[in-house]
Amino acid sequence: MTMKAMMRERYGSPAVIESREVDMPKPEDEEVLVRVRAASVNRFDWYSLTGTPWIARPMTGLRGPKSSLFGADFAGTIESVGAAVTDLQAGDEVYGCRDGAYAEFVQAKAGVALKPANLTFEEAACVPMAGLTALQGLRDHGKLETGQHVLVNGASGGVGTFAVQIAKALGAEVTAVCSTRNVELARSLGADHVIDYTREDFTRGEARFDVVLDIAGSRSWRELKRVLQPEARVIPIGGPKKNRLLGPLPHMAGTRLKAIRSSRTVMFFVAKITREDLNALRELIEDGKVKPVVEKRFALSELPEALRLMGEGHARGKLVISV
Ligand SMILES: NC(=O)c1ccc[n+]([C@@H]2O[C@H](COP(=O)([O-])OP(=O)(O)OC[C@H]3O[C@@H](n4cnc5c(N)ncnc54)[C@H](OP(=O)(O)O)[C@@H]3O)[C@@H](O)[C@H]2O)c1
């Protein structure tokens, strides 16, 4: 049996992506086979398309991608379950994250959970990677508590739009930093204060923050520390993208090193894709506290165009692919 998949045999621009008929995945006993109805685009997919930053290549493949299939976030319907799967069944509507999501079928294990009942497949596919990063960044690494003041720098993209809503759901006072065209969006997501970074420098303001989720990574430690409470926690999520060798790593590691002798904590992490946290996100979504923001929808064949837009670095919310 074959399926249609978007793939690339070598690293490059979106022009290297091809639509092909390939063998269907064969799930193991602990896995489920999902008929993908929608997938979403993450910065991560841009990295695995272009093979940048180079430092990630020992994992993704040195000279070319180890796997020609790619894509991560998906939502769809379970087609079949392996012999050892007892908690999911054929017909269940699910969402999750697993390599190879830009295809008609994907196999998945721990990174799959029942989809929020109040979302379409397209909306649900937007949630996993960005939503888990925002949740784990604020709750586990930021240790955000009710009443604390959090700054979300880069509030209008995939991770940021979830972070503003999750921070509000955790009871925080939220300041969102974004550009002019996204100010109204950030307000509509519940931000208490919105700073337009093209007009105002948040590191020169009066407010002091307990937690900073630094998605944009646009400010140096010297600038950032001016607006931190003495015990603040700073969670760098992303950073400048011009360094093709090391990506945002020098910025993130530099921030951590410079903060070592300070009373503040700087903690970076890679999001864990777990069913437990997909279930936590489902609860927040079904309670009406969090809703994905979709900027634009594309057909599977239009994936190169969606990735080109992602590569420009100014996505508003999420870009979604209907499969
Ligand atoms: N650690 C992890 O596990 C993990 C997981 C997911 C993502 N990430 C990283 O997180 C970063 C963001 O991911 P994403 O999915 O949210 O990206 P995205 O959807 O492309 O969003 C980027 C956003 O950044 C904003 N932005 C750009 N320059 C800015 C600046 N100087 N100040 C404030 N905002 C600015 C843009 O808004 P404007 O158009 O308004 O400028 C855009 O909305 C990436 O570097 C990604 O690699 C890390």
Ligand as a Chemical Component Dictionary entry (heavy atoms), coordinates in Angstrom:
data_LIG
# 
_chem_comp.id                   LIG 
_chem_comp.type                 NON-POLYMER 
_chem_comp.pdbx_formal_charge   0 
_chem_comp.three_letter_code    LIG 
# 
loop_
_chem_comp_atom.comp_id 
_chem_comp_atom.atom_id 
_chem_comp_atom.alt_atom_id 
_chem_comp_atom.type_symbol 
_chem_comp_atom.charge 
_chem_comp_atom.model_Cartn_x 
_chem_comp_atom.model_Cartn_y 
_chem_comp_atom.model_Cartn_z 
_chem_comp_atom.pdbx_ordinal 
LIG N1  N1  N 0  13.052 25.135 22.679 1  
LIG C1  C1  C 0  12.088 24.498 22.009 2  
LIG O1  O1  O 0  11.751 23.351 22.307 3  
LIG C2  C2  C 0  11.404 25.215 20.874 4  
LIG C3  C3  C 0  10.199 24.742 20.364 5  
LIG C4  C4  C 0  9.549  25.454 19.373 6  
LIG C5  C5  C 0  10.139 26.616 18.863 7  
LIG N2  N2  N 1  11.343 27.025 19.345 8  
LIG C6  C6  C 0  11.981 28.245 18.808 9  
LIG O2  O2  O 0  11.181 29.355 19.144 10 
LIG C7  C7  C 0  11.307 30.367 18.163 11 
LIG C8  C8  C 0  9.941  30.863 17.754 12 
LIG O3  O3  O 0  9.164  29.823 17.253 13 
LIG P1  P1  P 0  7.720  30.165 16.672 14 
LIG O4  O4  O 0  7.135  28.889 16.206 15 
LIG O5  O5  O -1 6.941  30.990 17.617 16 
LIG O6  O6  O 0  8.157  31.079 15.416 17 
LIG P2  P2  P 0  7.267  31.900 14.436 18 
LIG O7  O7  O 0  5.885  31.353 14.414 19 
LIG O8  O8  O 0  8.033  32.047 13.187 20 
LIG O9  O9  O 0  7.133  33.353 15.133 21 
LIG C9  C9  C 0  8.108  34.232 15.184 22 
LIG C10 C10 C 0  7.482  35.533 15.757 23 
LIG O10 O10 O 0  8.565  36.307 16.265 24 
LIG C11 C11 C 0  8.197  37.652 16.161 25 
LIG N3  N3  N 0  9.390  38.494 16.163 26 
LIG C12 C12 C 0  10.360 38.585 15.220 27 
LIG N4  N4  N 0  11.286 39.482 15.619 28 
LIG C13 C13 C 0  10.901 39.959 16.824 29 
LIG C14 C14 C 0  11.430 40.891 17.762 30 
LIG N5  N5  N 0  12.557 41.552 17.498 31 
LIG N6  N6  N 0  10.764 41.105 18.903 32 
LIG C15 C15 C 0  9.618  40.457 19.189 33 
LIG N7  N7  N 0  9.045  39.567 18.335 34 
LIG C16 C16 C 0  9.684  39.322 17.178 35 
LIG C17 C17 C 0  7.443  37.739 14.850 36 
LIG O11 O11 O 0  6.508  38.783 14.967 37 
LIG P3  P3  P 0  6.550  40.097 14.079 38 
LIG O12 O12 O 0  6.123  39.701 12.713 39 
LIG O13 O13 O 0  5.574  40.960 14.769 40 
LIG O14 O14 O 0  7.964  40.591 14.116 41 
LIG C18 C18 C 0  6.746  36.373 14.741 42 
LIG O15 O15 O 0  5.377  36.476 15.116 43 
LIG C19 C19 C 0  12.125 29.752 17.023 44 
LIG O16 O16 O 0  13.454 30.230 17.119 45 
LIG C20 C20 C 0  12.053 28.274 17.297 46 
LIG O17 O17 O 0  13.190 27.588 16.816 47 
LIG C21 C21 C 0  11.989 26.363 20.340 48 
# 
loop_
_chem_comp_bond.comp_id 
_chem_comp_bond.atom_id_1 
_chem_comp_bond.atom_id_2 
_chem_comp_bond.value_order 
_chem_comp_bond.pdbx_ordinal 
LIG N1  C1  SING 1  
LIG C1  O1  DOUB 2  
LIG C1  C2  SING 3  
LIG C2  C3  SING 4  
LIG C2  C21 DOUB 5  
LIG C3  C4  DOUB 6  
LIG C4  C5  SING 7  
LIG C5  N2  DOUB 8  
LIG N2  C6  SING 9  
LIG N2  C21 SING 10 
LIG C6  O2  SING 11 
LIG C6  C20 SING 12 
LIG O2  C7  SING 13 
LIG C7  C8  SING 14 
LIG C7  C19 SING 15 
LIG C8  O3  SING 16 
LIG O3  P1  SING 17 
LIG P1  O4  DOUB 18 
LIG P1  O5  SING 19 
LIG P1  O6  SING 20 
LIG O6  P2  SING 21 
LIG P2  O7  DOUB 22 
LIG P2  O8  SING 23 
LIG P2  O9  SING 24 
LIG O9  C9  SING 25 
LIG C9  C10 SING 26 
LIG C10 O10 SING 27 
LIG C10 C18 SING 28 
LIG O10 C11 SING 29 
LIG C11 N3  SING 30 
LIG C11 C17 SING 31 
LIG N3  C12 SING 32 
LIG N3  C16 SING 33 
LIG C12 N4  DOUB 34 
LIG N4  C13 SING 35 
LIG C13 C14 SING 36 
LIG C13 C16 DOUB 37 
LIG C14 N5  SING 38 
LIG C14 N6  DOUB 39 
LIG N6  C15 SING 40 
LIG C15 N7  DOUB 41 
LIG N7  C16 SING 42 
LIG C17 O11 SING 43 
LIG C17 C18 SING 44 
LIG O11 P3  SING 45 
LIG P3  O12 DOUB 46 
LIG P3  O13 SING 47 
LIG P3  O14 SING 48 
LIG C18 O15 SING 49 
LIG C19 O16 SING 50 
LIG C19 C20 SING 51 
LIG C20 O17 SING 52 
# 
